[in-house]
Amino acid sequence: MRLCDLEQKEVVNVADGRTLGCVSDIEFDQRCGQIEAIIVPGPGRCFGLLGREFELAIPWKCICRIGPDTVLVDIDVDKCKHKN
């Protein structure tokens, strides 16, 4: 699977059923080349005009399933927030 295929998928948290957004990027370990996390942008400030307050870095181990349209994750959203 390529990053462009992953970017088109919607991320859904199975813990509470909320849609978190779409994958925007990935983090990987440069030494071994393994994916460590997927990045999902957080909600925008002032209707998205002023950027975003945070982004979600969802660890790869928290991904339950990657389907044709969605990525199911099991996370605590507050623990995955990263400041931009």
CORRA-V279967 format. One record per residue. N is the residue number from 0. BURIAL is # if it has 16 or more other C-alpha atoms within 10 Angstrom, else .. Layout:
n=(N/N)
burial=(BURIAL/BURIAL)
This chain:
n=(0/1/2/3/4/5/6/7/8/9/10/11/12/13/14/15/16/17/18/19/20/21/22/23/24/25/26/27/28/29/30/31/32/33/34/35/36/37/38/39/40/41/42/43/44/45/46/47/48/49/50/51/52/53/54/55/56/57/58/59/60/61/62/63/64/65/66/67/68/69/70/71/72/73/74/75/76/77/78/79/80/81/82/83)
burial=(./././././#/#/./#/#/#/#/#/././././././#/#/#/#/#/./#/#/./././././././././#/#/#/#/#/#/./././././././././#/./#/#/#/#/#/#/#/././#/././././././#/#/#/#/#/#/./././././#/././.)
